[in-house]
Amino acid sequence: MNANNIFQLDGEDIPFRSGQTIMQAATHHGAYIPHLCWHPDFAAHGSCKLCTVKVNGRFGSSCTMEAQPGMNVENRTAELDDKRRTLLQMFFVEGNHFCPSCEKSGNCALQATAYELKMMSPHFDMFYPDRPVDASHPDILLDFNRCIMCSLCVTASREVDGKNVFAMGGRGILGRRIHINSESGLLADTDFAVTDRAASICPVGVILPKRKGFAVPIGERKYDLAPISEQAKETTP
Amino acid sequence: MSDTDMIDAVLDRHRRDGTRLMQILREVQEQLGWLSPATLTYIATAVGWPRAMVSGTASFYSFFHTRPRGRYCVLWSDNITDRMLGNADLMDAMCKKLWLEPGRVSEDGLVSVNTTSCTGMSDQGPAVLVNYRAITRMTQARLGEMVGLIRSETPVAEWPAEWFAVEDNIRRKDILLAHDLVPGQALSAALERGPEKTLGEIKDARLRGRGGAGFSTGLKWEACRNAEGRGAGAAHYVVCNADEGEPGTFKDRVLLTSYADLVFEGMSIAGLVVGASSGLLYLRGEYRYLLEPLESALATRREANLLGKNILGTDFEFDIEIHLGAGAYICGEESALIESLEGKPGRPRIRPPFPVTHGYLDQPTTVNNVETLAASCLIATHGSEWYAQHGTEKSTGTKILSVSGDCERPGIYEYPYGVSVHQVLEDCGATDSQAVQISGPSGICIAEDEFGRRIAFEDLPTAGAFMVFDETRDMFEVARNFAHFFAHESCGFCTPCRVGTTLVRNLMDKIARNHGSPYDIDELFKLHRLMQGASHCGLGNSACNPVFDTLNKFRPAYERRLQSLDYEPAFDLDAALSQARQMTGRDDAGAHLQNEAEA
């Protein structure tokens, strides 16, 4: 590692390897930059914009921006966390999120990040979109009400499973959604398997195994034990 | 010919190549009316793409139908200029005559009526697309006749030809529109000079992109030229961005109608400079009617040895292909345009890398505006010194403006850069103007005290739209129209733009219903600050510009709608009962609830 390869994240020195993004270097170092669509195993998607930081005074996505020596990166400032809170509220109002009844509660990156950023209410009027669930598959339930359009399932299915079970399609607030790789549009008519990497990649509660409910009690789950910001290094949402 | 034979013929014409999906889908839909699930499966199998990717693309574009559409699909252009010419009343009348609700296909599958984003006919609206054919200057009389033709199921091809007439409306010519070049003249000059020296001339002329951003064309070409192609398909590409989607812009329509040779010649010169043998022109779907004339212009150039191999007796090889878009404003963004050219949803890429190094099919690609490429012909012919005499120091040459709105002579005006807004208003016969929207909704709205400002990169940069609003117009409604436009056109990729554009639209609608308060104005400013900094591309970054400008310059238009000085909920108890009233057929006092504020 080049000794000059250091940037400042909220005043802390972060070393990096050439070619690493700000997010990669920070995470490797154990520093937390809020994010939802980024995953250490895959190339950056850059859609959630939660990881927006200020680099030398200008806004940028830390998951796509390459680290450069001497960069001054602002991360957990009041200004940026305020923007992030608004982005989180946007997620909560554009979908249908009912945390108390969700099997993912306590293991959900969206919920954990909202706690981390002290989001107290959805603030905006709810959109209440109509997003039918897909319970056709024998082992997996798809509840699109919770989808945050991160595309991690698309990438995992394509790059790890070699299957292309999912694709992002449609446009805008009404159209954009996950497309399933079958003429019926149903998961049962694809070669998706519960053992696929894509089956366990969802950071929220869209892709859930059937017949497995509350195996770990609420209160003892991943983000119940420690906030998401303290699990930066091991967190793979 | 059966449906499968027809689809096979289309697929074969496109070499069963998935990157040509946009063209395959369009051509199949033109034959079948819509893209059924079975059709998409068939196409996906043939091109060897996952079906979900094919349906993902088909569902991204407004002009592709994955559900049955009416045999007549009527789309009213809904730019603010169409609104000012009365399109809302006309569309309403049409729906009444046809017993239709907007956006719904009639029970018998005959017809649907809806709105669409600006179709590029702001100088001759109200405009419609019928089965994706452009019709201009709608009137009540035309409307009545059209409804009759739809009812009698007369094919659109047999409708009165004058309805489809699109006028150029060129009002002022300068060095570009008054050029006296013959086809091949600029290209010969470039070939004679050679690629390096031609590039030098473009740089010395200080030509800047006419799409609005104003990046140096010479630097772009140079970066593309210096980038290495990669892998087996190593090549360089020239892409002409004719996805003229900015509401109120129509200059590219005129250039492609009457100056196509100049545009194709500019593409060829770009090809020579960057070392490309292939050029692609991405034509917006709204200009579908230009496809055949452009194809025949290309054929003429091939016959004249201005395209193809050994052009004009040299070893330069270059050809051009036209790709049609399908109703997506976002494809005007160069990396989204490239995604679309590759058969995918028009989603802007993460940059860097930029298209000049990683563009079409991951190869070095220069994407240039129609007008920029046309202007390069003047430089190739007359040299940089001559060209740089026109315009200003930082903005050389001329700019074509698409003038529309409240003026006597809407149309095309070409000026040397540096012309004042005053001058343009005087020339187009605009009186009592209160505002001009420069460069469309993503541009800037200027008020009367700024009419002394100049059209130039150093003052008012523009892609060409120049929409005039006189003092009778409600600038709040102008901004609300634009807010709806952005909510419709957001690609949905990034959170701030996908959700933010809808939140802004909803807030504007709330204020329009007289339910707004100063709280909502603060919310608009907050969303503006978020979207401007955090969005993935220019669409989200500029989506709040019209709201921001009108809030700062025409505040009373908002304030007179604010009833309360405190927070006002968007939820209206009485309005929430309207469906129940409709279902029960009641409208008596007992079927109404008074809102708390009024109680």
Boltz contact constraints between the chains, C-beta under 6 A:
constraints:
  - contact:
      token1: [A, 46]
      token2: [B, 350]
      max_distance: 6.0
  - contact:
      token1: [A, 47]
      token2: [B, 493]
      max_distance: 6.0
  - contact:
      token1: [A, 47]
      token2: [B, 494]
      max_distance: 6.0
  - contact:
      token1: [A, 48]
      token2: [B, 495]
      max_distance: 6.0
  - contact:
      token1: [A, 49]
      token2: [B, 494]
      max_distance: 6.0
  - contact:
      token1: [A, 49]
      token2: [B, 495]
      max_distance: 6.0
  - contact:
      token1: [A, 49]
      token2: [B, 496]
      max_distance: 6.0
  - contact:
      token1: [A, 49]
      token2: [B, 534]
      max_distance: 6.0
  - contact:
      token1: [A, 52]
      token2: [B, 534]
      max_distance: 6.0
  - contact:
      token1: [A, 59]
      token2: [B, 533]
      max_distance: 6.0
  - contact:
      token1: [A, 64]
      token2: [B, 350]
      max_distance: 6.0
  - contact:
      token1: [A, 83]
      token2: [B, 530]
      max_distance: 6.0
  - contact:
      token1: [A, 86]
      token2: [B, 530]
      max_distance: 6.0
  - contact:
      token1: [A, 87]
      token2: [B, 495]
      max_distance: 6.0
  - contact:
      token1: [A, 90]
      token2: [B, 495]
      max_distance: 6.0
  - contact:
      token1: [A, 90]
      token2: [B, 499]
      max_distance: 6.0
  - contact:
      token1: [A, 94]
      token2: [B, 499]
      max_distance: 6.0
  - contact:
      token1: [A, 124]
      token2: [B, 503]
      max_distance: 6.0
  - contact:
      token1: [A, 125]
      token2: [B, 570]
      max_distance: 6.0
  - contact:
      token1: [A, 164]
      token2: [B, 50]
      max_distance: 6.0
  - contact:
      token1: [A, 167]
      token2: [B, 52]
      max_distance: 6.0
  - contact:
      token1: [A, 167]
      token2: [B, 53]
      max_distance: 6.0
  - contact:
      token1: [A, 167]
      token2: [B, 56]
      max_distance: 6.0
  - contact:
      token1: [A, 169]
      token2: [B, 55]
      max_distance: 6.0
  - contact:
      token1: [A, 169]
      token2: [B, 56]
      max_distance: 6.0
  - contact:
      token1: [A, 169]
      token2: [B, 59]
      max_distance: 6.0
  - contact:
      token1: [A, 170]
      token2: [B, 59]
      max_distance: 6.0
  - contact:
      token1: [A, 171]
      token2: [B, 60]
      max_distance: 6.0
  - contact:
      token1: [A, 171]
      token2: [B, 491]
      max_distance: 6.0
  - contact:
      token1: [A, 171]
      token2: [B, 492]
      max_distance: 6.0
  - contact:
      token1: [A, 172]
      token2: [B, 490]
      max_distance: 6.0
  - contact:
      token1: [A, 172]
      token2: [B, 492]
      max_distance: 6.0
  - contact:
      token1: [A, 173]
      token2: [B, 498]
      max_distance: 6.0
  - contact:
      token1: [A, 173]
      token2: [B, 502]
      max_distance: 6.0
  - contact:
      token1: [A, 176]
      token2: [B, 492]
      max_distance: 6.0
  - contact:
      token1: [A, 179]
      token2: [B, 52]
      max_distance: 6.0
  - contact:
      token1: [A, 179]
      token2: [B, 55]
      max_distance: 6.0
  - contact:
      token1: [A, 179]
      token2: [B, 56]
      max_distance: 6.0
  - contact:
      token1: [A, 181]
      token2: [B, 50]
      max_distance: 6.0
  - contact:
      token1: [A, 181]
      token2: [B, 51]
      max_distance: 6.0
  - contact:
      token1: [A, 181]
      token2: [B, 52]
      max_distance: 6.0
  - contact:
      token1: [A, 183]
      token2: [B, 37]
      max_distance: 6.0
  - contact:
      token1: [A, 183]
      token2: [B, 41]
      max_distance: 6.0
